[in-house]
Amino acid sequence: MVEVLVLYYSRSGRTETLANWIAQGVESVEGASAKVKRVDYATVHDFVSCDAVAFGSPNYFSYMAGLIKDFFDKALSIREKVAGKPSAAFTSGGGASNSALLSLEKMISSFRLEKVADGLVSQGEPSEENQKICKKLGETLAKRALERTEVPKD
Ligand SMILES: Cc1cc2nc3c(=O)[nH]c(=O)nc-3n(C[C@H](O)[C@H](O)[C@H](O)COP(=O)(O)O)c2cc1C
């Protein structure tokens, strides 16, 4: 069983909705389970122990929310332990700007995670189209995590 961590911050619930849809996509894949955690309840250990990870944040002043940034700051010392994990990002904003997404994707590259899909920029209330994309994102993360844990045949 592989575990996909869906780590997010949300104040008014939109990013949380996206996180839960991603988790549904993960759970639709046999052999995969989702662990959805708001970042203030997560620890660096959650990051180390998962097999793949999705990061979600509202767009705050064209950047990720401060608590998500703080999580990455705390995780610096375990950077080597998480390198290579499949990852993707998702954001919710009042506008259509992708700047918060870019800030999360910069972290994906700084931590040398494997970006498995283009991230999602959701504008305003999460839409049905967002739901489809989130479910697909969850599925993609779960399948890639399973592939990585497969024992190579000789
Ligand atoms: C402090 C703060 C700063 C924000 N800055 C931006 C911004 O720069 N660009 C934008 O499109 N939306 C901005 N917003 C709007 C939020 O990103 C948007 O309402 C988002 O959907 C909230 O997500 P949540 O429901 O998960 O908390 C800001 C909201 C707050 C509270």
The ligand as an SDF file (V2000), in Angstrom:
LIG
                    3D

 31 33  0  0  0  0  0  0  0  0999 V2000
   -4.2160   37.6100    2.9830 C   0  0  0  0  0  0  0  0  0  0  0  0
   -4.8130   37.2780    1.6440 C   0  0  0  0  0  0  0  0  0  0  0  0
   -4.1300   37.5830    0.4820 C   0  0  0  0  0  0  0  0  0  0  0  0
   -4.6560   37.2550   -0.7690 C   0  0  0  0  0  0  0  0  0  0  0  0
   -3.9390   37.5480   -1.9130 N   0  0  0  0  0  0  0  0  0  0  0  0
   -4.4250   37.1590   -3.1240 C   0  0  0  0  0  0  0  0  0  0  0  0
   -3.6680   37.4010   -4.3250 C   0  0  0  0  0  0  0  0  0  0  0  0
   -2.5870   37.9730   -4.3080 O   0  0  0  0  0  0  0  0  0  0  0  0
   -4.1860   36.9680   -5.5090 N   0  0  0  0  0  0  0  0  0  0  0  0
   -5.4080   36.3300   -5.5770 C   0  0  0  0  0  0  0  0  0  0  0  0
   -5.8380   35.9600   -6.6790 O   0  0  0  0  0  0  0  0  0  0  0  0
   -6.1480   36.0960   -4.4620 N   0  0  0  0  0  0  0  0  0  0  0  0
   -5.6840   36.4870   -3.2470 C   0  0  0  0  0  0  0  0  0  0  0  0
   -6.4120   36.2420   -2.1040 N   0  0  0  0  0  0  0  0  0  0  0  0
   -7.7030   35.5040   -2.2140 C   0  0  0  0  0  0  0  0  0  0  0  0
   -7.5230   34.0160   -1.8790 C   0  0  0  0  0  0  0  0  0  0  0  0
   -6.4080   33.4530   -2.5300 O   0  0  0  0  0  0  0  0  0  0  0  0
   -8.7750   33.2480   -2.3250 C   0  0  0  0  0  0  0  0  0  0  0  0
   -9.9080   33.7670   -1.6740 O   0  0  0  0  0  0  0  0  0  0  0  0
   -8.6550   31.7600   -2.0860 C   0  0  0  0  0  0  0  0  0  0  0  0
   -9.6220   31.0970   -2.8870 O   0  0  0  0  0  0  0  0  0  0  0  0
   -8.8540   31.3850   -0.6190 C   0  0  0  0  0  0  0  0  0  0  0  0
   -8.6130   30.0090   -0.4620 O   0  0  0  0  0  0  0  0  0  0  0  0
   -9.1700   29.1990    0.8050 P   0  0  0  0  0  0  0  0  0  0  0  0
  -10.6810   29.2010    0.6930 O   0  0  0  0  0  0  0  0  0  0  0  0
   -8.6120   27.8340    0.6640 O   0  0  0  0  0  0  0  0  0  0  0  0
   -8.6810   29.9140    2.0430 O   0  0  0  0  0  0  0  0  0  0  0  0
   -5.9150   36.6090   -0.8410 C   0  0  0  0  0  0  0  0  0  0  0  0
   -6.6210   36.3280    0.3360 C   0  0  0  0  0  0  0  0  0  0  0  0
   -6.0790   36.6540    1.5750 C   0  0  0  0  0  0  0  0  0  0  0  0
   -6.8320   36.2970    2.8370 C   0  0  0  0  0  0  0  0  0  0  0  0
  1  2  1  0
  2  3  1  0
  2 30  2  0
  3  4  2  0
  4  5  1  0
  4 28  1  0
  5  6  2  0
  6  7  1  0
  6 13  1  0
  7  8  2  0
  7  9  1  0
  9 10  1  0
 10 11  2  0
 10 12  1  0
 12 13  2  0
 13 14  1  0
 14 15  1  0
 14 28  1  0
 15 16  1  0
 16 17  1  0
 16 18  1  0
 18 19  1  0
 18 20  1  0
 20 21  1  0
 20 22  1  0
 22 23  1  0
 23 24  1  0
 24 25  2  0
 24 26  1  0
 24 27  1  0
 28 29  2  0
 29 30  1  0
 30 31  1  0
M  END
$$$$
